[in-house]
C-alpha cells in the first residue's frame, strides 16, 4: 500500500477529526457533568433538610398517646421533649443533618464539620459554602417554628467530594469507552474507505492494463450499482469504446490510404524503370510513358488532396467558418455548372424551392453536392438522367437529394459505401478513390445533418441529405 494513497489520507483525516471531536466531547461532558452534579448535590441537601423538618416534633410529656406509640428518639428540651424520627440518623446521599441551637450547640444528629462551623451564622433556607481543610462543603439551614421548637435549627452539610467521586466514575468510564469507540470507528472508516475506493482502484488498474497492453477492448467491470463511481466507470467504458472505434478507424484509414497511395506510386516507378531499361525508345513510347506518369500523378495528387481535406474536416472543424447563405441559389449555380459536363450524354435536371437559407460553410456544401453529382455521373448509364431536388420539410429542416438512373448499389454494399476508401464496384476503381461519399457524410454531420441512401441494382440510386435549418 502506498503511503500517500487516498485511503490512508481519508483515514488519517477522519481519525484526526474524530479524536478531536472525542476530546472536546470529553471535556464538555466533564464540564457539564460537574455543573449538573453540583446542582444535584445542592438539591439533595435541600431536600434532605426539608424532609427532616417534618420529622422533628415537640411534646410536653412522654406519656401522651402519640408519644407512647412511637419508637423514635426523644431529647429533653425546655419543659418538654423533642421527638426525632429514627430516619434522622441516616445520611442520605452523604448528606448529614444535625439539630442545633441558635448558638451552634449540637443537640442531635451528625455534622462532620461542626467545630469548623461553630461561628457560621444560621441563615434560613440559604445554601452557604464553606471550605475546610481544602474541601468545599455546602451548608443549608432551616429554622424550626413549631410550638416548643423556637430557637432550634436544622443544619444540613454535604461535601463537594460526593460529586467529585461520581465525576471520577464518569471520567473513568469515558476514558475507557471513548478510546474503544474511536478505535472501532477508525477501523470501520478504514474498511469503508477501502470498499468505497475499490471501484477507483479497478478503474486505475484497467486503464493501466489498457496502456500497457494497448487493448482498447478491455472494459471496467464493477458490481451492479448506480452511484457516482459506477457512473464514472460507465463513462470510462464509453470513452474506451469510442477510442477503440477511432483507433480501428484510424488503422483502417492508414491501411487503406497506404494501399491507395502505393498503387499510383508503384505504377509510376514501374513505368520509369521500364522506360529507362529499354535501349531504343521512340519518341512515341516516351510520350506514352509520360502520359501514364501524368495520369497516375494526377490521381495521386487528387488522393492526397482529398485525404488532407478529410483530415482537416475531421480534426480541425473550426477551420471552416459558418455563415448565413442562400442554399437555393448555391444549388442552382452548382447544378448549372455541372450540367455542362454531360458525361455519357447524361442530362442533369435541378428543381429547388426558392429562398431556402441556412447557416453553413459554402465551400463544404459545394463539395458535398459536387461529390454527389460526380458520383451520379460516374455510375450513371449512357443517355441517362440525374435529378437534383431541394425542398423544405416540416420541422424547420430541408432535404437535398441527388437521384440517378444508373447501375445502382447492391444491398450488401449499402452499409459500407460511406466508409473511407470503400468502392462497391472494383471494376470501376479507377474512377474514384473511395473518399467522396465518406466526405459527404462528414460534411452533412458537420452541419448537424445526416445522409440516407436508397438504391436497387439496375434502377439507380437516391442520396438524401437532411439538415436542420438554423436560420
ZIJOVEN-V504223 format. One line per field, one symbol per residue. phi: phi as a letter, one per 40 degrees, with the letter a starting at -180 (. if undefined). burial: # if it has 16 or more other ideal C-beta (glycine too) atoms within 10 Angstrom, else .. Layout:
# ZIJOVEN-V504223
phi=???
burial=???
This chain:
# ZIJOVEN-V504223
phi=.cccccdcccccccccccccccccccccccccccccccccccccccccccccdccbbbbcacccccccccbccbbcagcabccbdcccccccfgcbbbbbcccgcccahbacbcccbdccccbcfbcbbbbbfgbcbbbbbbccbcdgbcgbbbbbbacccdcccccccccccccccccccccccccccccccccccddcccccccccccccbfbcccbcbbccibcccccccccccccccccccccccccccccccccccccccccccccccccccccbbccccccccccccccccccccccccccccccccccbcccbccacaccccccccccccccccfcffccbbbbbccfcbbbabcccccccccccccccccbcccgcbbbbbbacbdggbbbbbbbbbccgbccccdcbccccgcbcbdcbcccabgbccccdcccccccgbabbbbabdgbgbbbbbbbccbb
burial=......#..##..##......#......#...##..##..##.###.##..#...####.......#.........#..######..#...#.#######...#...##.####..#....#....##........########...##..#########.###.##...#..#...#...#...#..##..#...#.#...#..#...#.....#..##.#......#...#..##..#...#........#..##..##.##..##..#...#.............#..##..#..##..#..##.##..##.....#....#.##.###.##..##......#.#.#.#...#.#.##..######.###########..#######.......############.......########.......#############.##.#.#...#....######.#.#..
